Every structure is written in C-alpha cells, then in structure tokens.
Amino acid sequence: MSGERRYRWAQWGDLNAFFGLMLDNVTNLVMLTGILVGVFGYPADKVFSLMIPGTALGVLFGDAVYTWLAFRLAKRTGSTDVTAMPLGLDTPSTVGIATAVLGPVYLETRDPVLTWQVGMATLFIIGIFKIILSFFGDWVRRHIPQAGLLGSLAGIGITLLAFFPLMKIFSAPVAGIVSLGIVVYALIARRRLLFGLPGAFLAVAAGCLIYYIIGGFQLFGARIDAPALNFYPAVPLPTVDFIFGFGKAISYLPIAFPFALITIIGGINNTESARVAGDAYRTRDILLTEAVATLVAALFGGVAQSTPYIGHPAYKAMGGRAAYTLATGLFIGIGGALGALSFVIQAVPEAVITPILIFVGIAIVSQAFVESPQRHAPAVAFAIIPVVAYLVFTYADSLIGKLDPGIAIPKSITDQQDLLRAAGGGFILTAMLWGGFLADLIDGTLRRAAVFMILCAVFTLFGFIHSVSPTGGIYLPWKSGTSLAFQIALGYAFVGAGLLICSRTCGSRHKQME
C-alpha cells in the first residue's frame, strides 16, 4: 500500500549505537583474556582458538534474532522507529566465570583443554537454567528482594570489576589514567564529548595512542613489549567435548545458577525499560532468545553467556534502530571466526581497557543502592560481604601458591585459609540469600526472612555455599570431611527457628515500633 509507512531500520544513529555495543562486547573479551592469561597464566592461543569463536557466535546468534524481533515488532505495531534490544556478553558473569571457574580449574589441573571443557559445560548448565527460569523469572523477581539480587552484583562490581583491574591501570599510568579520565567524564558524569564521540571509543583510542607513543619512544624509561598481533582464525564448529567437563562443572552450580538467574531478572527489567521507551517486546521472546544464544555458544565452544544489555532507551536516543545490533553481531561473530578479534584484543593494552571495567563496576554498585528501596541500603551492603570474603581468599590463596614449595606453611595460616574458603564459598548465592534475608527482616516479613536462613542451612550442608572442600565444590553432607559445615548450617537453622518464633510473638511489637 502506498500510504503504508516503511520501517527505517538503518540510519546514521546506528553508527554511534554500533560503536557503543561493539566496544562493550570487545571489552568483555579483553577482560576474559586478560584475567585468564594475565592472572592465571592460561595459554593465550587457547583462549583465541578454543574459547572466543564459540563465545562470539552466541553473540551473533542473539543479536541476529533481536534484529529480526525488531522487524517483527515494527510490522505488528506499524511503528517506523523501533529500536532493537541490545545483546552482548554479560560482564559480571564473564569476569565471574573467568575468576571463579576457569582460572581455578586451570590452576588445579594445568590442563587448558580440560579447563575449556569445564567452561563449556558450565555455560551449558547456565543455558539450561535460563531456559527453565525464563518461565519463572517473574515469580523469582517477586519473591527475592532487589537488595539480594542487585547486592550480589554490587559485590562483584566492587571486587572483581573494580579492585582487581585497578592495579592494571598503574602498569601504564599515563595511558591508564587518561583513559580513566575520559571514562569518568563521558560515561560516569555523562558529559558530552566533542563531536558527540562515543566515550568508550575515545577512551580506548586516546589511551592506545598515548601508550604506544610513550612506549615507542621509551619516555620516562617506559618500555613496552610490542604485541604479537597474531591471527587465530578458528571457525566455530559444534562439539560435544563439554561432556568431559561435566564432572568438575557440577561443583560450580552455586556460581552457575545465580548468574543464570540474574540475567533472567535483568532481561525482564530491560524488556520493561524498552516498553516504557515505546518498544513493547514480548518478555518471553527476549528471555528465550538469550537462553538459546547461551546454549548455542556452549555447543560451539563458548565459555561466556550473552544477555540483553541495560540501556535500550539510550540506544534509542542515539538514533539506533535495527542495523546496530545486526552490525555488532556480524562484527563480533565473524571477527571471532576469522581471528580479527584476537588481533584487536592483543593490540589493546589492559591499562587502557580497564577503566571501562571500573565504570561497569561503579554502575552496578550504584544501581544496587539506587534501584533498591532506600531502607534496604543495609541489606545491599550486607550482601557485598561474602563477595569481599571471596576476594580476600582468592588473593591470599594466590600469594600462598607463589611461595617456595619447600617452605612449611604454619597451621595457623592454613586454618585461616580454610575459614576464608568457607566464608567466600558460593559467594554469589550467599550474597543473594543474605541480602534477601536482611531486606525481609527490615520489612518485618519474618517468616520469609526465616526461609532465607533455612535455605542457607540446607545449601551449606551440601557445599552450595560455604563449601569446606579444598576445591570449593559441592558434596554430600556426611562426606564433607569436617564438622565446620554442620556448625555453620546449625547456626543458620537456629536463626531461622528464632525468626519463626518471633513471627508469632513479636510481629505486633514490630509494627508498633514502625
């Protein structure tokens, strides 16, 4: 029909949106590589040839489907300015899987292939969880306070996304601090840059320029090792090698489940955000797409899950429509297969990319406090503590691991190490339960707070949280090898029982105090 308005699926605004979404994904791949290679000594060529191609393919699949959903929504509503939902690699879980699954497995086994297989198996489990949770995500969101859901992420933001990377900035301070300054100016303070340049793009570009000028001319005594800039072309092919990693992956269920849950909850919130901005996508379509994209990545060798990104209204304000998601998917997916992404990842110094990671960490922490009810601020802070315990344990464990094997470590130190392992074990799930518990306690819903404590007791017995296993894995209660797990579980059980008693005897008193 001549009077029918055509969907403007591509326009100049898509270019700016593309740079933003593409750099977010590249940043995650740089972080994945930097953590595995720089922190744990994992072979770089194995990251590029085994892990990245399948991981990138998951992004291509998800963004292609989201592009198609934008066309379908435009046809259904007759709108000419529908903006596709942005999808990419989930930052908290990319960092979390690298630091809490892949890295520890490699340190334990020194087998890069087995580590990759465990990563695939963990991602496969996450994908299955996400498909199931996509049907129950709303129910979970109603029953777990935001302080629990967002507080656990806030802990990751402070520790894994901000503290660990901070030292990388000072490895090349001029480039790192300039990059950080641009990130703070454009992304945190939200000030407009000259010519409307994307903040992430300018931070990386300026940082790289300074880094290579200072290193190239050896200013201030600085010397840099020129990156190898090798291409690692590897077409992602379907594989069932993840089966060989299931044995070890099962022990990481306490990490896999919360990461799956949080992306589902985030997907629900992001879909609602898009609806408010004028694009009424069906929540189930958005959630199932990201779940299937995660499974696709796992079946092709990927180790990091995809998720709908926060910020659909921002991409819409940039003028993005559907071309930017399609372009991002093609760039990441094809670049991963041809080895171009490995070239980019090697060329970008960690000191330059780290400020973007710190920005993400700050945004996550801020969101936890801003989006949760003000009265739940103590619950958010409470949820951060188990993640800090995991950070301290990881750092202390790495220092002890660097000691000469011939040095006898005093029992007092190994005892403290065991306690730290228990405090930080299953840190994401622990944080979620602690935050939900205190939020309900603040609200006076004592019975639901008691349920959180009882869940803590049960999960402790099986090692889902506070694992006392030397590997941090799960176990049957009578095979834990120590009474510590029973003592921790008993403490939780006493608190839960006390809350149930108070719910009958102290409820009216609580209301009077309010």
C-alpha positions in Angstrom: 0.0 0.0 0.0 1.4 3.4 -1.0 0.2 5.0 2.2 2.0 2.5 4.5 5.0 3.9 6.3 8.2 1.9 6.0 10.3 0.8 8.9 13.5 2.9 9.0 15.7 0.0 10.2 19.0 1.7 9.4 20.1 5.3 9.9 23.1 7.4 11.0 22.3 6.9 14.6 23.0 3.2 14.2 26.7 4.0 13.8 27.1 5.6 17.2 25.0 2.8 18.7 27.2 0.2 17.0 30.4 1.6 18.5 28.9 1.5 21.9 27.5 -2.0 21.7 30.5 -3.4 19.8 33.1 -2.0 22.3 31.1 -3.3 25.2 31.5 -6.8 23.7 35.1 -6.4 22.8 35.8 -5.1 26.3 34.4 -8.3 27.8 36.5 -10.4 25.5 39.6 -8.4 26.5 38.7 -8.9 30.2 38.2 -12.6 29.7 41.6 -12.9 28.0 43.4 -10.6 30.4 42.1 -12.5 33.5 42.9 -15.9 32.2 46.3 -15.1 30.7 47.5 -12.3 33.0 46.2 -13.6 36.3 46.1 -17.4 35.9 48.8 -18.0 33.2 46.4 -19.7 30.8 47.8 -20.0 27.3 46.7 -17.1 25.2 46.5 -19.1 21.9 44.0 -21.5 23.6 41.7 -18.5 24.6 41.7 -17.3 21.0 41.3 -20.6 19.2 39.1 -22.5 21.6 37.0 -20.1 23.7 36.4 -16.9 21.7 35.0 -18.3 18.4 32.0 -20.0 20.1 31.5 -17.2 22.6 31.3 -14.7 19.7 29.0 -17.0 17.7 26.5 -16.8 20.6 26.5 -13.0 20.4 26.0 -13.2 16.6 23.0 -15.6 17.0 21.4 -13.4 19.8 21.8 -10.1 18.0 20.5 -11.6 14.7 17.4 -12.8 16.4 16.9 -9.5 18.3 17.2 -7.7 14.9 14.5 -9.9 13.5 12.3 -9.3 16.5 12.6 -5.5 15.8 11.4 -6.0 12.3 8.5 -8.1 13.6 7.6 -5.5 16.2 7.7 -2.8 13.6 5.3 -4.8 11.3 3.0 -5.6 14.2 2.7 -2.1 15.5 3.2 0.0 12.3 6.0 1.9 14.1 8.8 3.3 11.9 11.3 3.9 14.8 11.5 0.6 16.6 14.9 0.1 18.3 16.3 -3.5 18.6 17.1 -4.8 22.0 20.9 -4.7 22.6 22.5 -8.0 23.4 26.1 -8.9 24.2 28.3 -10.7 26.7 27.3 -10.4 30.3 30.1 -8.5 32.1 29.6 -9.8 35.7 29.4 -13.5 34.7 32.2 -13.2 32.1 34.5 -11.9 34.9 33.0 -14.3 37.4 33.3 -17.4 35.3 36.9 -16.5 34.5 37.9 -15.8 38.1 35.8 -18.4 39.9 35.6 -21.3 37.4 38.1 -21.2 34.5 41.1 -19.8 36.5 40.8 -22.1 39.5 40.3 -25.2 37.3 43.4 -24.4 35.3 45.5 -23.8 38.5 44.3 -27.1 39.8 44.8 -29.2 36.6 47.2 -27.2 34.4 45.2 -28.6 31.5 44.0 -25.9 29.1 41.7 -28.2 27.2 40.0 -29.6 30.3 39.6 -26.1 31.6 37.9 -25.2 28.3 35.6 -28.2 28.6 34.6 -27.3 32.1 33.9 -23.8 30.9 31.7 -25.1 28.1 29.9 -27.5 30.5 29.3 -24.7 33.0 27.9 -22.5 30.2 25.7 -25.3 29.0 24.3 -25.7 32.5 23.7 -21.9 32.7 21.8 -22.1 29.3 19.5 -24.9 30.6 18.9 -23.0 33.8 18.0 -19.9 31.8 15.5 -21.7 29.6 13.8 -23.1 32.7 13.9 -19.8 34.6 12.5 -17.8 31.6 9.2 -19.4 32.5 9.5 -18.5 36.2 11.6 -15.3 36.2 8.7 -13.1 37.2 7.9 -15.3 40.2 11.5 -15.2 41.4 11.6 -11.4 41.0 8.6 -11.1 43.2 10.0 -13.3 46.0 13.7 -12.2 46.2 14.1 -8.6 47.2 16.2 -6.4 44.8 18.7 -5.9 47.6 19.5 -9.6 47.3 19.6 -9.7 43.5 21.4 -6.4 43.0 23.5 -6.6 46.1 25.3 -9.8 45.0 26.2 -8.0 41.7 27.3 -4.9 43.7 29.9 -7.1 45.5 31.2 -8.3 42.1 31.3 -4.7 41.0 33.5 -3.6 43.9 35.8 -6.6 44.0 36.1 -8.4 40.6 35.3 -5.4 38.4 37.0 -2.6 40.3 39.6 -3.8 42.7 41.3 -6.5 40.7 41.6 -4.4 37.5 42.7 -1.2 39.3 46.3 -2.4 39.5 46.4 -2.8 35.7 45.9 1.0 35.3 49.1 1.7 37.2 51.1 -0.7 35.0 50.9 2.1 32.4 49.7 5.1 34.4 49.8 7.9 31.8 47.6 6.0 29.3 45.6 4.3 32.0 44.7 7.5 33.9 43.9 9.4 30.7 41.6 6.6 29.6 40.0 6.6 33.1 39.6 10.4 33.0 37.6 10.2 29.7 35.5 7.3 31.1 34.7 9.3 34.2 33.9 12.4 32.2 31.8 10.8 29.4 30.3 7.7 30.9 30.0 8.3 34.7 29.4 12.1 34.7 27.6 11.8 31.4 29.2 14.9 29.9 29.0 15.3 26.1 32.3 14.9 24.2 33.5 16.9 21.2 31.5 16.0 18.1 29.4 13.6 20.1 32.1 10.9 20.0 31.3 7.7 22.0 33.1 7.8 25.4 34.2 4.2 25.3 35.7 4.6 21.8 37.6 7.8 22.7 38.9 6.4 25.9 40.4 3.3 24.2 41.7 5.3 21.2 43.3 8.0 23.3 44.7 5.5 25.7 46.2 3.3 23.0 47.8 6.4 21.3 49.5 7.6 24.5 50.5 4.0 25.4 52.3 3.3 22.1 53.9 6.8 21.9 55.3 6.6 25.4 56.4 3.0 24.9 57.7 3.5 21.4 59.9 6.5 22.3 60.7 5.0 25.7 59.7 8.1 27.5 60.0 8.1 31.3 62.0 5.0 31.0 59.0 3.1 29.9 59.4 0.1 27.6 56.7 -2.0 26.1 56.7 -5.3 24.5 55.1 -5.0 21.1 52.1 -7.2 20.9 52.5 -10.3 18.8 49.3 -9.4 16.8 48.9 -12.9 15.7 45.7 -14.0 14.0 44.0 -17.1 15.3 41.4 -18.0 12.8 39.1 -20.7 14.1 35.7 -21.4 12.6 33.4 -22.4 15.4 32.2 -25.9 15.0 29.6 -27.8 17.1 31.2 -30.0 19.7 30.2 -32.4 22.5 33.5 -32.0 24.3 31.7 -30.2 27.1 30.6 -33.7 28.3 34.1 -34.3 29.5 33.9 -31.2 31.7 30.6 -32.0 33.4 32.2 -33.8 36.4 34.0 -30.7 37.5 31.3 -28.3 36.3 28.7 -29.8 38.7 30.7 -28.4 41.6 30.3 -24.9 40.2 26.5 -25.0 40.3 26.5 -22.4 43.1 28.1 -20.0 40.7 26.2 -21.0 37.5 22.7 -20.8 39.0 22.9 -17.2 40.3 24.5 -15.9 37.1 21.6 -17.5 35.1 19.0 -16.1 37.4 20.4 -12.6 37.4 20.5 -12.3 33.6 16.9 -13.5 33.5 15.8 -10.9 36.1 17.8 -8.3 34.2 16.1 -9.4 30.9 12.7 -8.9 32.5 13.7 -5.4 33.7 15.3 -4.4 30.4 12.3 -5.5 28.5 10.1 -3.4 30.7 12.5 -0.5 30.2 12.2 -0.9 26.4 8.4 -1.0 26.7 8.4 2.3 28.6 10.6 3.8 25.9 8.0 2.8 23.3 9.1 -0.7 22.1 6.8 -3.3 23.6 8.7 -6.6 23.1 7.3 -9.8 24.5 9.3 -10.7 27.6 9.3 -14.4 26.8 10.8 -13.8 23.4 13.6 -11.8 24.8 14.4 -14.3 27.6 14.2 -17.4 25.4 16.5 -15.8 22.8 19.2 -15.0 25.3 18.9 -18.5 26.8 19.2 -20.2 23.4 22.1 -17.9 22.4 23.9 -19.0 25.5 23.3 -22.7 24.6 24.5 -22.1 21.1 27.7 -20.6 22.4 28.2 -23.6 24.7 27.6 -26.1 21.9 30.2 -24.3 19.7 33.0 -24.0 22.4 31.9 -20.7 24.1 32.5 -20.0 27.8 30.7 -16.7 28.4 26.9 -16.1 28.4 25.0 -13.4 26.5 22.3 -11.2 27.9 20.1 -8.3 26.9 22.0 -5.2 27.8 20.9 -2.4 30.1 20.3 0.8 28.2 17.8 0.2 25.4 16.4 3.8 25.9 20.0 5.2 25.5 20.5 3.3 22.2 17.1 4.6 21.1 18.1 8.2 22.0 21.3 7.7 19.9 19.1 7.1 16.9 19.8 3.3 16.8 17.2 1.1 15.1 18.0 -2.4 14.0 21.2 -2.0 12.0 23.4 -1.6 15.0 22.5 -5.0 16.5 23.0 -6.7 13.2 26.3 -5.0 12.6 27.5 -5.8 16.1 26.6 -9.5 15.8 28.3 -9.7 12.4 31.4 -7.9 13.6 31.8 -10.0 16.8 30.8 -13.3 15.2 32.7 -13.1 12.0 35.7 -11.4 13.7 35.9 -14.2 16.2 35.9 -16.8 13.5 38.5 -15.1 11.3 40.8 -14.2 14.1 40.3 -10.5 13.8 39.1 -10.2 17.4 42.2 -11.9 18.7 44.2 -9.2 16.8 42.2 -6.4 18.4 42.4 -8.0 21.9 46.2 -8.3 21.7 46.6 -4.7 20.4 44.5 -3.0 23.2 46.6 -2.7 26.4 44.9 -3.8 29.7 45.7 -0.4 31.3 43.5 1.3 28.6 40.6 -1.1 28.7 40.5 -1.5 32.5 38.8 2.0 33.1 35.7 0.8 31.2 35.6 -2.2 33.5 35.8 0.1 36.5 32.9 2.1 35.0 30.8 -1.0 34.8 31.6 -1.9 38.4 30.6 1.6 39.6 27.4 1.5 37.6 26.5 -1.9 39.1 27.2 -0.8 42.6 25.3 2.5 42.1 22.3 0.6 40.6 22.1 -1.7 43.6 21.8 1.2 46.0 19.6 3.5 43.8 17.2 0.9 42.5 16.7 -0.9 45.8 14.4 0.9 48.3 16.3 3.3 50.5 15.5 1.4 53.6 17.2 -1.7 52.1 20.6 0.0 51.8 22.0 -2.0 54.8 20.8 -5.2 53.0 22.8 -4.2 49.9 25.9 -3.6 52.0 25.3 -6.9 53.8 25.1 -8.8 50.5 28.5 -7.4 49.5 30.4 -9.0 52.4 30.6 -12.6 51.1 32.0 -11.4 47.8 34.7 -9.5 49.7 35.5 -12.7 51.6 35.9 -14.5 48.3 38.2 -11.7 47.1 40.4 -11.9 50.2 40.6 -15.7 49.9 41.5 -15.6 46.2 44.2 -13.0 46.8 45.6 -14.8 49.8 45.5 -18.2 48.1 47.4 -16.8 45.1 50.1 -15.4 47.3 50.5 -18.7 49.2 50.6 -20.5 45.9 53.6 -18.4 44.9 55.7 -19.5 47.9 58.5 -22.0 47.5 57.0 -25.5 47.8 59.7 -26.3 50.3 58.5 -23.7 52.8 56.4 -25.1 55.6 53.2 -23.1 56.0 52.2 -22.7 59.7 49.0 -24.4 60.7 47.5 -21.1 61.9 47.7 -19.7 58.3 46.2 -22.8 56.7 43.4 -22.7 59.3 42.7 -19.1 58.4 42.8 -20.1 54.7 40.1 -22.8 55.4 37.9 -20.3 57.1 38.2 -17.8 54.3 37.4 -20.5 51.8 34.2 -21.3 53.8 33.3 -17.6 54.1 33.6 -17.0 50.4 32.4 -20.3 49.0 29.4 -19.9 46.7 29.7 -16.2 47.2 27.1 -15.1 44.7 24.4 -17.4 46.1 25.4 -16.5 49.6 25.2 -12.7 48.8 21.7 -13.2 47.2 20.4 -15.0 50.3 22.0 -12.7 52.8 20.6 -9.6 51.0 17.1 -11.0 50.7 17.2 -12.1 54.3 18.1 -8.7 55.7 15.7 -6.8 53.3 12.8 -9.0 54.5 13.9 -8.6 58.1 13.9 -4.8 57.7 10.4 -5.0 56.2 9.2 -7.2 59.1 8.3 -10.2 56.9 9.9 -12.5 59.4 8.7 -15.8 58.0 10.2 -15.1 54.6 13.4 -14.0 56.3 13.4 -17.3 58.1 13.0 -19.2 54.8 16.2 -17.5 53.6 18.1 -18.7 56.7 16.8 -22.2 56.3 17.8 -22.2 52.7 21.3 -21.1 53.8 21.4 -24.0 56.3 20.4 -26.6 53.6 22.8 -25.2 51.0 25.6 -25.1 53.5 25.2 -28.8 54.2 25.8 -29.7 50.5 28.5 -27.1 49.9 26.5 -24.9 47.6 27.5 -22.1 49.9 30.4 -22.0 52.4 32.0 -25.1 50.8 34.7 -26.6 53.0 36.0 -28.7 50.2 39.6 -27.9 49.2 38.4 -27.4 45.7 35.3 -25.4 46.7 33.0 -28.0 45.3 29.7 -29.5 46.4 29.4 -32.8 48.3 27.1 -35.0 50.4 26.8 -33.7 54.0 28.4 -36.8 55.5 31.3 -36.6 53.1 32.4 -33.0 53.9 35.3 -34.3 56.0 34.9 -31.7 58.7 32.3 -30.6 61.2 32.6 -26.9 60.1 29.8 -27.3 57.5 27.4 -28.7 60.2 28.3 -25.9 62.6 27.6 -23.2 60.0 24.3 -24.9 59.0 23.3 -25.2 62.6 23.9 -21.5 63.2 21.7 -20.7 60.2 19.0 -23.1 61.4 18.9 -21.5 64.9 18.5 -18.1 63.4 15.7 -19.4 61.1 13.9 -21.1 64.0 14.2 -17.9 66.1 12.7 -15.9 63.4 9.8 -18.3 63.1 9.2 -18.0 66.8 9.4 -14.2 66.6 7.0 -14.1 63.7 4.3 -15.4 66.1 5.3 -13.5 69.3 7.0 -10.3 68.1 5.0 -9.4 64.9 2.7 -6.9 66.6 5.6 -5.3 68.5 7.5 -4.8 65.2 4.5 -3.0 63.7 4.2 -0.7 66.8 7.9 0.2 66.5 7.3 1.2 62.9 
